[in-house]
Amino acid sequence: VQLVESGGGLVQPGGSLILSCAASGFTFSSSGMRWFRQAPGKEREFVAYITSGGSNTNYANSMKGRFTISRNNAKNTVYLQMNNLKAEDTAVYYCNAMQYENYWGKGTQVTVST
């Protein structure tokens, strides 16, 4: 199982980013996928979830209306569109496969700052 996150960077408050997670080593189209994040000094927290077929999603309350999770099963990739970013969204973002919850990638750093 390999998960490679990308797309992070430095963005100003109110800005947007799209994160990607390329998955391999398992049957991606059969696995629900999640995004998590971990801010400095804090525990890793749930961000969003999408079912294997992409028909259902779920978000942490603080991300509802700002973040959108999606997936492309043909490309074995899950995405996280993040809008109206806030300083408190600064964290390392990770994707995770529901069926392989002990496997993690290196994450991608998102920094929201002026």
Backbone torsions as a table, in degrees:
resi	resn	phi	psi	omega
1	VAL	NA	126.8	177.6
2	GLN	-133.8	133.4	178.6
3	LEU	-128.8	123.6	-177.5
4	VAL	-124.6	108.8	-179.6
5	GLU	-89.2	148.8	178.3
6	SER	-155.0	169.4	174.7
7	GLY	103.8	-5.2	179.2
8	GLY	-71.4	174.2	179.0
9	GLY	165.3	-167.9	178.6
10	LEU	-97.5	128.3	-179.3
11	VAL	-139.6	149.5	178.2
12	GLN	-79.1	154.7	175.3
13	PRO	-53.6	136.9	-176.4
14	GLY	90.1	-8.8	-178.7
15	GLY	-82.1	-177.2	-176.3
16	SER	-132.3	154.5	173.4
17	LEU	-146.2	153.5	171.7
18	ILE	-120.7	119.5	175.9
19	LEU	-95.2	148.3	176.4
20	SER	-126.5	151.8	175.1
21	CYS	-136.8	113.0	177.7
22	ALA	-91.4	124.8	-175.8
23	ALA	-111.6	147.5	176.3
24	SER	-155.4	163.6	176.8
25	GLY	90.7	2.4	176.4
26	PHE	-155.0	172.0	-178.7
27	THR	-81.6	92.4	-172.8
28	PHE	-57.6	-41.9	-174.4
29	SER	-68.4	-9.6	179.8
30	SER	-101.9	-0.4	-173.0
31	SER	-117.9	129.5	166.6
32	GLY	-62.9	151.8	-178.0
33	MET	-127.9	149.6	-179.5
34	ARG	-132.4	155.0	167.2
35	TRP	-112.8	138.9	174.0
36	PHE	-126.9	168.0	172.7
37	ARG	-145.8	156.4	178.4
38	GLN	-139.2	115.9	177.3
39	ALA	-88.1	157.5	179.8
40	PRO	-55.4	129.0	177.9
41	GLY	76.9	4.8	-179.0
42	LYS	-121.1	162.8	177.1
43	GLU	-77.5	157.1	176.0
44	ARG	-64.2	136.4	-177.9
45	GLU	-127.6	150.9	178.9
46	PHE	-69.6	139.3	178.3
47	VAL	-114.2	-55.1	-173.9
48	ALA	-159.8	158.8	-178.8
49	TYR	-139.1	145.6	174.8
50	ILE	-138.0	139.0	179.7
51	THR	-70.7	168.7	-174.1
52	SER	-59.3	-37.8	-179.3
53	GLY	-89.2	-8.8	177.7
54	GLY	87.7	5.7	-174.2
55	SER	-82.3	-21.1	-179.2
56	ASN	-129.7	143.1	179.4
57	THR	-135.1	162.2	177.8
58	ASN	-149.1	145.6	-176.1
59	TYR	-133.6	151.7	168.1
60	ALA	-65.5	148.7	-173.5
61	ASN	-55.6	-39.7	-175.0
62	SER	-72.9	-11.3	-179.6
63	MET	-104.3	-12.6	-177.9
64	LYS	-59.5	132.7	179.7
65	GLY	86.2	-14.1	179.2
66	ARG	-112.5	-35.2	-176.8
67	PHE	-108.9	147.0	176.4
68	THR	-135.0	124.3	176.4
69	ILE	-97.7	141.5	177.6
70	SER	-150.5	172.4	-178.8
71	ARG	-150.5	156.0	173.5
72	ASN	-127.8	101.8	-175.8
73	ASN	-69.0	-23.6	176.8
74	ALA	-70.2	-25.6	-179.1
75	LYS	-107.1	2.9	-178.5
76	ASN	52.1	44.8	-174.5
77	THR	-134.3	138.7	173.4
78	VAL	-116.5	145.2	-174.7
79	TYR	-122.5	158.6	172.1
80	LEU	-137.5	107.6	175.9
81	GLN	-87.1	124.4	-177.4
82	MET	-120.7	120.2	-179.8
83	ASN	-117.1	162.8	177.7
84	ASN	48.0	52.1	-175.9
85	LEU	-67.9	146.1	-177.9
86	LYS	-121.5	161.4	-180.0
87	ALA	-56.6	-34.9	-178.4
88	GLU	-73.0	-5.4	174.1
89	ASP	-84.0	-5.6	178.0
90	THR	-61.8	122.5	-175.8
91	ALA	-177.4	171.0	166.8
92	VAL	-91.7	128.7	-177.0
93	TYR	-103.9	134.4	-177.5
94	TYR	-126.4	147.6	168.7
95	CYS	-104.7	161.5	-174.6
96	ASN	-154.5	140.0	177.3
97	ALA	-94.4	131.7	-177.3
98	MET	-57.3	-37.8	-176.9
99	GLN	-79.8	-11.5	-178.6
100	TYR	-134.9	57.8	-169.1
101	GLU	-67.6	-11.7	178.8
102	ASN	-90.1	-2.3	179.9
103	TYR	-100.0	131.5	-179.0
104	TRP	-134.8	147.4	172.1
105	GLY	-87.0	-170.3	-179.8
106	LYS	-82.7	-13.8	179.6
107	GLY	82.8	169.9	176.4
108	THR	-133.5	133.0	-174.5
109	GLN	-81.1	129.9	172.4
110	VAL	-117.2	124.0	178.9
111	THR	-123.5	121.4	179.7
112	VAL	-109.1	111.4	-174.4
113	SER	-161.5	154.9	174.0
114	THR	-85.3	NA	NA
